[in-house]
Amino acid sequence: MTETRSIAVVAERHIFYNAGLAAMLRREVGFAKVIRVHDYGSLAKILSTEFSVDFLALDFDLPGSSGLATIRELHEKQPAMRMAVFSDRTDLREVLSIISAGAHGFIPKQIGNGAELLKALQTVEEDGIFVPAELLERQRPQGDENEDEETINLEALSGLTDREQQVIRLLLAGHTNKVIARELGISPSTVKVHVHAAFRTLGVHSRLAALAALRVTRRTGTEA
């Protein structure tokens, strides 16, 4: 954890989950101060008085909030604040919309265990983007056959080299350059080269923009 990050807020409606997140952020991630709230009104009050909030763990269904609109508003008002959104949702379309709205991570409430939760929190806190790999790889979201289907844009990926595709998939799964380098057996500086090359090809300048660029919506239930 960087020394500049000292205050975290947990905005979660479930008391025990709220307490568990707060304890992990304080003891494991290392935040000096963790503030707990259970509704959007309390969160808004905290953010209006605490001008140096570094990290927000946000329940997508926090009472009084407005889902994606709330995420966009929070990101616009405090763009430097890292934001991890928690939800029971598993639909890829919704997950990508949450990230595109300004969240830096999507963490399922049913995430496997404490170690996985800690890794997700640390990834977001360390300026990474976290989305469970299994969700990013899912090419057919849940839903009615006649609904719009949102997937990873394989055509956009095809414009990248094999190595760039490997790097960008790991990047969008929330891994840091150091972790990607270890996974692929290359140096962190080489990872940066591949990231920049992939960004140029995709016409983007950030991880969030890359994720948005790799989204595609098509109508299901119709012939191609």
MIDOSE-1310 file (N, C-alpha, C; in nm, 2 decimals, decimal comma, always signed):
residues 224
mtet	+0,08/-0,12/+0,00/+0,00/+0,00/+0,00/+0,09/+0,12/+0,00; +0,05/+0,23/-0,08/+0,13/+0,35/-0,08/+0,10/+0,43/+0,04; +0,20/+0,52/+0,08/+0,18/+0,60/+0,20/+0,08/+0,70/+0,19; +0,05/+0,74/+0,07/-0,05/+0,85/+0,05/-0,19/+0,81/+0,07
rsia	-0,22/+0,68/+0,07/-0,36/+0,63/+0,09/-0,38/+0,60/+0,24; -0,46/+0,68/+0,31/-0,48/+0,66/+0,45/-0,62/+0,64/+0,50; -0,72/+0,69/+0,42/-0,86/+0,68/+0,46/-0,94/+0,60/+0,36; -1,02/+0,51/+0,42/-1,11/+0,42/+0,34/-1,25/+0,44/+0,40
vvae	-1,35/+0,42/+0,31/-1,49/+0,42/+0,35/-1,55/+0,29/+0,30; -1,62/+0,23/+0,39/-1,70/+0,11/+0,36/-1,85/+0,15/+0,36; -1,91/+0,14/+0,24/-2,05/+0,18/+0,23/-2,13/+0,05/+0,19; -2,17/-0,02/+0,29/-2,23/-0,16/+0,27/-2,35/-0,17/+0,37
rhif	-2,46/-0,22/+0,31/-2,58/-0,23/+0,39/-2,59/-0,34/+0,49; -2,52/-0,45/+0,46/-2,52/-0,57/+0,55/-2,41/-0,55/+0,66; -2,46/-0,55/+0,78/-2,38/-0,51/+0,90/-2,25/-0,60/+0,91; -2,27/-0,73/+0,90/-2,15/-0,82/+0,92/-2,05/-0,81/+0,81
ynag	-2,10/-0,80/+0,68/-2,02/-0,78/+0,57/-1,94/-0,65/+0,58; -2,01/-0,55/+0,62/-1,95/-0,42/+0,64/-1,84/-0,42/+0,74; -1,86/-0,49/+0,85/-1,76/-0,50/+0,96/-1,64/-0,58/+0,91; -1,66/-0,69/+0,83/-1,56/-0,77/+0,78/-1,47/-0,70/+0,68
laam	-1,53/-0,62/+0,59/-1,45/-0,54/+0,50/-1,37/-0,44/+0,57; -1,43/-0,37/+0,66/-1,36/-0,27/+0,74/-1,24/-0,32/+0,81; -1,25/-0,44/+0,87/-1,14/-0,50/+0,94/-1,03/-0,54/+0,84; -1,07/-0,59/+0,73/-0,96/-0,63/+0,63/-0,89/-0,51/+0,57
lrre	-0,96/-0,40/+0,55/-0,90/-0,28/+0,49/-0,80/-0,22/+0,60; -0,84/-0,23/+0,72/-0,76/-0,18/+0,83/-0,64/-0,27/+0,86; -0,66/-0,40/+0,88/-0,56/-0,49/+0,93/-0,47/-0,54/+0,81; -0,53/-0,58/+0,70/-0,46/-0,64/+0,59/-0,41/-0,55/+0,49
vgfa	-0,49/-0,45/+0,45/-0,45/-0,36/+0,34/-0,37/-0,24/+0,40; -0,40/-0,21/+0,53/-0,32/-0,11/+0,60/-0,37/+0,03/+0,60; -0,50/+0,06/+0,58/-0,55/+0,19/+0,59/-0,55/+0,24/+0,74; -0,51/+0,36/+0,76/-0,50/+0,41/+0,89/-0,64/+0,44/+0,95
kvir	-0,73/+0,48/+0,87/-0,87/+0,51/+0,91/-0,97/+0,45/+0,82; -1,07/+0,38/+0,88/-1,17/+0,32/+0,80/-1,31/+0,36/+0,86; -1,39/+0,43/+0,77/-1,52/+0,48/+0,81/-1,63/+0,39/+0,76; -1,72/+0,35/+0,84/-1,83/+0,26/+0,80/-1,96/+0,33/+0,80
vhdy	-2,03/+0,32/+0,68/-2,17/+0,37/+0,67/-2,26/+0,26/+0,61; -2,39/+0,28/+0,62/-2,48/+0,18/+0,58/-2,59/+0,23/+0,48; -2,58/+0,36/+0,44/-2,68/+0,41/+0,34/-2,61/+0,53/+0,27; -2,67/+0,57/+0,15/-2,61/+0,67/+0,07/-2,61/+0,81/+0,13
gsla	-2,71/+0,84/+0,21/-2,71/+0,97/+0,28/-2,59/+0,99/+0,37; -2,56/+0,88/+0,44/-2,44/+0,89/+0,53/-2,31/+0,90/+0,45; -2,31/+0,82/+0,34/-2,19/+0,82/+0,25/-2,17/+0,96/+0,20; -2,27/+1,03/+0,15/-2,26/+1,16/+0,09/-2,21/+1,26/+0,19
kils	-2,26/+1,25/+0,31/-2,22/+1,34/+0,42/-2,07/+1,32/+0,45; -2,02/+1,20/+0,45/-1,88/+1,17/+0,48/-1,79/+1,23/+0,37; -1,83/+1,20/+0,25/-1,75/+1,25/+0,13/-1,75/+1,40/+0,12; -1,85/+1,47/+0,18/-1,86/+1,61/+0,17/-1,77/+1,68/+0,28
tefs	-1,73/+1,60/+0,38/-1,65/+1,65/+0,49/-1,51/+1,59/+0,49; -1,49/+1,47/+0,44/-1,36/+1,41/+0,43/-1,31/+1,42/+0,29; -1,22/+1,52/+0,27/-1,17/+1,55/+0,14/-1,06/+1,46/+0,09; -1,01/+1,38/+0,18/-0,90/+1,30/+0,14/-0,93/+1,15/+0,15
vdfl	-1,05/+1,11/+0,11/-1,09/+0,97/+0,11/-1,01/+0,90/-0,01; -0,94/+0,80/+0,02/-0,86/+0,74/-0,08/-0,92/+0,61/-0,15; -1,01/+0,55/-0,07/-1,07/+0,42/-0,12/-1,21/+0,41/-0,07; -1,30/+0,36/-0,16/-1,44/+0,34/-0,13/-1,48/+0,20/-0,17
aldf	-1,53/+0,13/-0,07/-1,59/-0,01/-0,09/-1,74/+0,02/-0,10; -1,80/+0,01/-0,21/-1,94/+0,05/-0,23/-2,03/-0,07/-0,26; -2,13/-0,08/-0,19/-2,24/-0,18/-0,21/-2,32/-0,12/-0,33; -2,33/-0,19/-0,44/-2,41/-0,14/-0,56/-2,55/-0,12/-0,52
dlpg	-2,61/-0,19/-0,43/-2,75/-0,17/-0,39/-2,76/-0,10/-0,25; -2,67/-0,01/-0,23/-2,67/+0,07/-0,10/-2,80/+0,14/-0,09; -2,87/+0,13/+0,02/-3,00/+0,21/+0,03/-2,98/+0,36/+0,00; -3,07/+0,41/-0,08/-3,06/+0,55/-0,12/-2,98/+0,58/-0,24
ssgl	-2,90/+0,49/-0,29/-2,82/+0,51/-0,41/-2,89/+0,48/-0,53; -2,83/+0,52/-0,65/-2,90/+0,50/-0,78/-2,82/+0,42/-0,87; -2,75/+0,32/-0,82/-2,68/+0,23/-0,91/-2,57/+0,29/-0,99; -2,58/+0,28/-1,12/-2,47/+0,33/-1,21/-2,46/+0,48/-1,20
atir	-2,58/+0,55/-1,18/-2,58/+0,70/-1,17/-2,49/+0,74/-1,05; -2,50/+0,67/-0,94/-2,43/+0,70/-0,82/-2,28/+0,68/-0,85; -2,24/+0,57/-0,92/-2,10/+0,55/-0,94/-2,04/+0,66/-1,03; -2,12/+0,70/-1,13/-2,07/+0,81/-1,22/-2,05/+0,94/-1,14
elhe	-2,15/+0,97/-1,06/-2,14/+1,09/-0,98/-2,02/+1,09/-0,89; -2,00/+0,98/-0,82/-1,89/+0,97/-0,72/-1,76/+0,98/-0,80; -1,75/+0,91/-0,91/-1,62/+0,92/-0,99/-1,59/+1,06/-1,04; -1,70/+1,13/-1,08/-1,68/+1,27/-1,13/-1,64/+1,36/-1,02
kqpa	-1,70/+1,34/-0,90/-1,67/+1,43/-0,79/-1,53/+1,40/-0,73; -1,49/+1,28/-0,72/-1,37/+1,24/-0,66/-1,29/+1,14/-0,75; -1,24/+1,19/-0,86/-1,17/+1,10/-0,96/-1,05/+1,03/-0,91; -0,99/+1,09/-0,81/-0,87/+1,02/-0,75/-0,90/+0,91/-0,65
mrma	-1,02/+0,90/-0,61/-1,06/+0,80/-0,51/-1,08/+0,67/-0,58; -1,01/+0,57/-0,53/-1,03/+0,43/-0,58/-1,16/+0,37/-0,53; -1,23/+0,31/-0,62/-1,36/+0,26/-0,59/-1,38/+0,11/-0,63; -1,41/+0,03/-0,53/-1,44/-0,11/-0,56/-1,59/-0,13/-0,53
vfsd	-1,66/-0,19/-0,63/-1,81/-0,21/-0,61/-1,84/-0,35/-0,58; -1,92/-0,37/-0,48/-1,96/-0,51/-0,44/-2,10/-0,54/-0,48; -2,13/-0,66/-0,53/-2,26/-0,69/-0,58/-2,28/-0,84/-0,59; -2,40/-0,89/-0,59/-2,43/-1,03/-0,61/-2,45/-1,06/-0,76
rtdl	-2,44/-0,95/-0,84/-2,46/-0,97/-0,99/-2,35/-1,05/-1,05; -2,39/-1,13/-1,15/-2,28/-1,20/-1,23/-2,30/-1,19/-1,38; -2,39/-1,10/-1,42/-2,41/-1,07/-1,56/-2,30/-0,98/-1,62; -2,23/-1,03/-1,72/-2,12/-0,96/-1,77/-2,15/-0,82/-1,82
revl	-2,27/-0,80/-1,88/-2,32/-0,67/-1,92/-2,32/-0,57/-1,81; -2,38/-0,61/-1,70/-2,38/-0,52/-1,58/-2,25/-0,50/-1,52; -2,16/-0,60/-1,52/-2,03/-0,58/-1,46/-1,95/-0,48/-1,54; -1,95/-0,49/-1,68/-1,88/-0,40/-1,76/-1,94/-0,26/-1,75
siis	-2,07/-0,25/-1,73/-2,13/-0,11/-1,72/-2,08/-0,05/-1,59; -2,07/-0,13/-1,48/-2,02/-0,07/-1,36/-1,88/-0,02/-1,37; -1,79/-0,09/-1,44/-1,65/-0,05/-1,46/-1,65/+0,08/-1,55; -1,73/+0,08/-1,65/-1,73/+0,19/-1,74/-1,78/+0,32/-1,68
agah	-1,87/+0,30/-1,58/-1,92/+0,41/-1,51/-1,82/+0,48/-1,42; -1,71/+0,41/-1,39/-1,61/+0,48/-1,31/-1,55/+0,40/-1,20; -1,61/+0,28/-1,17/-1,55/+0,19/-1,07/-1,42/+0,13/-1,11; -1,33/+0,10/-1,02/-1,20/+0,05/-1,05/-1,19/-0,10/-1,02
gfip	-1,30/-0,15/-0,97/-1,31/-0,30/-0,95/-1,45/-0,34/-0,92; -1,48/-0,46/-0,97/-1,61/-0,53/-0,94/-1,58/-0,65/-0,86; -1,63/-0,66/-0,74/-1,60/-0,78/-0,65/-1,73/-0,85/-0,62; -1,75/-0,97/-0,66/-1,87/-1,04/-0,63/-1,88/-1,07/-0,48
kqig	-1,99/-1,05/-0,42/-2,01/-1,07/-0,27/-1,98/-1,22/-0,24; -2,00/-1,31/-0,34/-1,98/-1,45/-0,32/-1,84/-1,49/-0,36; -1,75/-1,40/-0,36/-1,61/-1,43/-0,39/-1,56/-1,54/-0,30; -1,48/-1,63/-0,36/-1,44/-1,76/-0,29/-1,40/-1,76/-0,15
ngae	-1,30/-1,68/-0,11/-1,24/-1,69/+0,02/-1,18/-1,55/+0,06; -1,13/-1,55/+0,18/-1,06/-1,43/+0,23/-0,94/-1,39/+0,15; -0,86/-1,48/+0,10/-0,74/-1,45/+0,03/-0,78/-1,39/-0,11; -0,88/-1,44/-0,17/-0,93/-1,38/-0,30/-0,98/-1,24/-0,28
llka	-1,06/-1,22/-0,17/-1,11/-1,09/-0,14/-1,00/-0,99/-0,12; -0,90/-1,03/-0,04/-0,79/-0,95/-0,01/-0,71/-0,91/-0,14; -0,69/-1,01/-0,23/-0,62/-0,98/-0,35/-0,70/-0,88/-0,43; -0,83/-0,89/-0,44/-0,91/-0,80/-0,51/-0,90/-0,66/-0,46
lqtv	-0,91/-0,64/-0,33/-0,90/-0,51/-0,26/-0,76/-0,45/-0,29; -0,66/-0,53/-0,28/-0,52/-0,48/-0,30/-0,50/-0,44/-0,44; -0,56/-0,51/-0,53/-0,54/-0,48/-0,68/-0,60/-0,34/-0,70; -0,72/-0,31/-0,65/-0,79/-0,18/-0,67/-0,71/-0,08/-0,60
eedg	-0,67/-0,10/-0,48/-0,60/+0,00/-0,40/-0,46/+0,03/-0,46; -0,40/-0,06/-0,53/-0,27/-0,04/-0,59/-0,28/+0,01/-0,74; -0,40/+0,07/-0,77/-0,42/+0,14/-0,90/-0,44/+0,04/-1,01; -0,48/-0,09/-0,98/-0,52/-0,18/-1,08/-0,67/-0,18/-1,11
ifvp	-0,71/-0,26/-1,20/-0,86/-0,28/-1,23/-0,89/-0,43/-1,20; -0,99/-0,45/-1,11/-1,02/-0,59/-1,08/-1,16/-0,63/-1,13; -1,16/-0,73/-1,22/-1,28/-0,79/-1,26/-1,25/-0,94/-1,26; -1,33/-1,03/-1,20/-1,30/-1,17/-1,19/-1,27/-1,22/-1,33
aell	-1,17/-1,30/-1,35/-1,13/-1,35/-1,48/-1,24/-1,43/-1,55; -1,31/-1,51/-1,46/-1,42/-1,59/-1,52/-1,53/-1,51/-1,58; -1,55/-1,39/-1,53/-1,66/-1,31/-1,58/-1,61/-1,25/-1,72; -1,49/-1,20/-1,72/-1,44/-1,15/-1,85/-1,43/-1,25/-1,96
erqr	-1,41/-1,38/-1,92/-1,40/-1,48/-2,03/-1,54/-1,53/-2,07; -1,64/-1,49/-1,99/-1,77/-1,54/-2,03/-1,83/-1,47/-2,15; -1,86/-1,54/-2,25/-1,90/-1,48/-2,38/-2,05/-1,47/-2,39; -2,13/-1,53/-2,30/-2,27/-1,52/-2,31/-2,33/-1,49/-2,18
pqgd	-2,36/-1,36/-2,15/-2,42/-1,32/-2,02/-2,55/-1,39/-1,99; -2,59/-1,39/-1,87/-2,72/-1,45/-1,83/-2,83/-1,35/-1,88; -2,95/-1,40/-1,90/-3,06/-1,32/-1,94/-3,14/-1,38/-2,05; -3,25/-1,31/-2,08/-3,34/-1,36/-2,18/-3,28/-1,37/-2,32
ened	-3,32/-1,46/-2,40/-3,26/-1,48/-2,53/-3,28/-1,36/-2,62; -3,38/-1,28/-2,59/-3,41/-1,16/-2,68/-3,35/-1,03/-2,63; -3,27/-1,04/-2,52/-3,21/-0,92/-2,47/-3,08/-0,90/-2,54; -3,03/-0,77/-2,53/-2,90/-0,74/-2,59/-2,80/-0,82/-2,51
eeti	-2,70/-0,86/-2,59/-2,59/-0,94/-2,53/-2,46/-0,86/-2,54; -2,39/-0,85/-2,43/-2,27/-0,77/-2,42/-2,15/-0,86/-2,40; -2,05/-0,86/-2,48/-1,94/-0,95/-2,47/-1,81/-0,88/-2,49; -1,70/-0,95/-2,47/-1,57/-0,90/-2,51/-1,56/-0,89/-2,66
nlea	-1,51/-0,78/-2,71/-1,51/-0,76/-2,85/-1,39/-0,84/-2,91; -1,41/-0,96/-2,96/-1,30/-1,04/-3,01/-1,24/-0,98/-3,14; -1,32/-0,91/-3,21/-1,27/-0,85/-3,33/-1,16/-0,74/-3,30; -1,19/-0,67/-3,19/-1,09/-0,57/-3,15/-0,97/-0,64/-3,10
lsgl	-0,98/-0,75/-3,02/-0,87/-0,82/-2,97/-0,78/-0,88/-3,09; -0,85/-0,91/-3,20/-0,78/-0,98/-3,31/-0,68/-0,88/-3,37; -0,69/-0,75/-3,35/-0,59/-0,66/-3,40/-0,46/-0,65/-3,32; -0,46/-0,72/-3,21/-0,34/-0,73/-3,13/-0,26/-0,85/-3,16
tdre	-0,13/-0,84/-3,13/-0,04/-0,96/-3,14/-0,08/-1,06/-3,03; -0,04/-1,19/-3,05/-0,07/-1,29/-2,94/-0,02/-1,24/-2,81; +0,10/-1,19/-2,80/+0,15/-1,15/-2,67/+0,07/-1,03/-2,61; +0,03/-0,94/-2,70/-0,04/-0,82/-2,65/-0,18/-0,87/-2,60
qqvi	-0,24/-0,97/-2,67/-0,37/-1,02/-2,62/-0,35/-1,08/-2,48; -0,24/-1,16/-2,46/-0,22/-1,22/-2,33/-0,20/-1,11/-2,22; -0,13/-1,01/-2,26/-0,10/-0,90/-2,16/-0,23/-0,82/-2,13; -0,31/-0,79/-2,23/-0,43/-0,71/-2,21/-0,54/-0,79/-2,14
rlll	-0,55/-0,92/-2,16/-0,64/-1,00/-2,08/-0,61/-1,00/-1,93; -0,48/-1,02/-1,90/-0,44/-1,02/-1,77/-0,45/-0,88/-1,70; -0,43/-0,78/-1,78/-0,44/-0,64/-1,74/-0,59/-0,61/-1,70; -0,68/-0,65/-1,78/-0,82/-0,62/-1,76/-0,88/-0,71/-1,65
aght	-0,81/-0,82/-1,62/-0,85/-0,90/-1,51/-0,80/-0,84/-1,37; -0,73/-0,73/-1,38/-0,69/-0,66/-1,26/-0,55/-0,68/-1,22; -0,47/-0,75/-1,29/-0,33/-0,78/-1,25/-0,24/-0,66/-1,27; -0,15/-0,64/-1,18/-0,05/-0,53/-1,20/+0,06/-0,57/-1,30
nkvi	+0,14/-0,48/-1,35/+0,24/-0,51/-1,45/+0,34/-0,61/-1,39; +0,37/-0,60/-1,26/+0,46/-0,69/-1,20/+0,41/-0,84/-1,20; +0,28/-0,85/-1,17/+0,22/-0,98/-1,17/+0,21/-1,04/-1,31; +0,18/-0,96/-1,41/+0,17/-1,00/-1,55/+0,31/-1,05/-1,59
arel	+0,41/-0,97/-1,56/+0,55/-1,01/-1,59/+0,58/-1,15/-1,54; +0,55/-1,17/-1,41/+0,57/-1,30/-1,35/+0,50/-1,41/-1,42; +0,37/-1,38/-1,45/+0,28/-1,49/-1,51/+0,34/-1,53/-1,65; +0,39/-1,43/-1,73/+0,43/-1,45/-1,87/+0,58/-1,48/-1,88
gisp	+0,65/-1,46/-1,77/+0,80/-1,49/-1,78/+0,87/-1,38/-1,85; +0,83/-1,25/-1,84/+0,89/-1,14/-1,91/+0,92/-1,03/-1,80; +0,99/-0,93/-1,84/+1,02/-0,82/-1,75/+0,90/-0,72/-1,74; +0,89/-0,65/-1,63/+0,78/-0,55/-1,62/+0,80/-0,44/-1,73
stvk	+0,92/-0,40/-1,76/+0,94/-0,30/-1,87/+0,88/-0,36/-2,00; +0,90/-0,49/-2,03/+0,85/-0,54/-2,15/+0,69/-0,54/-2,15; +0,64/-0,57/-2,03/+0,49/-0,56/-2,01/+0,44/-0,42/-2,05; +0,51/-0,32/-2,01/+0,47/-0,18/-2,04/+0,47/-0,16/-2,19
vhvh	+0,57/-0,21/-2,26/+0,58/-0,19/-2,40/+0,46/-0,25/-2,47; +0,42/-0,38/-2,42/+0,31/-0,44/-2,48/+0,18/-0,37/-2,45; +0,17/-0,32/-2,33/+0,05/-0,24/-2,29/+0,03/-0,12/-2,38; +0,14/-0,04/-2,39/+0,13/+0,08/-2,47/+0,10/+0,05/-2,62
aafr	+0,16/-0,06/-2,67/+0,13/-0,10/-2,81/-0,02/-0,14/-2,82; -0,07/-0,21/-2,73/-0,21/-0,25/-2,73/-0,30/-0,13/-2,72; -0,27/-0,04/-2,63/-0,35/+0,08/-2,62/-0,35/+0,16/-2,75; -0,23/+0,17/-2,82/-0,23/+0,24/-2,94/-0,32/+0,18/-3,05
tlgv	-0,32/+0,05/-3,05/-0,40/-0,02/-3,15/-0,55/-0,01/-3,12; -0,58/-0,01/-2,99/-0,72/+0,01/-2,95/-0,77/+0,16/-2,95; -0,67/+0,25/-2,96/-0,70/+0,39/-2,96/-0,74/+0,44/-2,82; -0,68/+0,39/-2,72/-0,72/+0,43/-2,58/-0,59/+0,47/-2,51
hsrl	-0,61/+0,52/-2,38/-0,50/+0,57/-2,30/-0,50/+0,52/-2,16; -0,60/+0,43/-2,13/-0,61/+0,39/-1,99/-0,67/+0,25/-1,99; -0,66/+0,18/-1,87/-0,72/+0,05/-1,85/-0,87/+0,06/-1,87; -0,93/+0,16/-1,80/-1,08/+0,17/-1,81/-1,13/+0,19/-1,95
aala	-1,05/+0,27/-2,03/-1,09/+0,30/-2,17/-1,07/+0,17/-2,25; -0,97/+0,09/-2,22/-0,94/-0,03/-2,29/-1,06/-0,13/-2,27; -1,10/-0,14/-2,14/-1,22/-0,23/-2,11/-1,34/-0,18/-2,19; -1,36/-0,05/-2,19/-1,48/+0,00/-2,26/-1,47/-0,03/-2,41
alrv	-1,35/-0,02/-2,47/-1,32/-0,04/-2,61/-1,35/-0,19/-2,65; -1,33/-0,27/-2,55/-1,35/-0,42/-2,58/-1,49/-0,47/-2,55; -1,58/-0,37/-2,53/-1,72/-0,41/-2,51/-1,79/-0,40/-2,65; -1,88/-0,50/-2,67/-1,96/-0,49/-2,79/-2,10/-0,54/-2,75
trrt	-2,20/-0,48/-2,80/-2,34/-0,52/-2,78/-2,41/-0,56/-2,91; -2,47/-0,68/-2,91/-2,54/-0,73/-3,02/-2,67/-0,78/-2,98; -2,77/-0,79/-3,08/-2,90/-0,83/-3,05/-2,90/-0,99/-3,06; -2,95/-1,05/-2,95/-2,96/-1,20/-2,95/-3,10/-1,24/-3,00
gtea	-3,11/-1,37/-3,03/-3,24/-1,42/-3,08/-3,27/-1,38/-3,22; -3,17/-1,33/-3,29/-3,19/-1,30/-3,43/-3,07/-1,36/-3,51; -3,10/-1,38/-3,64/-2,99/-1,44/-3,72/-2,89/-1,34/-3,76; -2,76/-1,38/-3,77/-2,66/-1,29/-3,81/-2,67/-1,24/-3,95
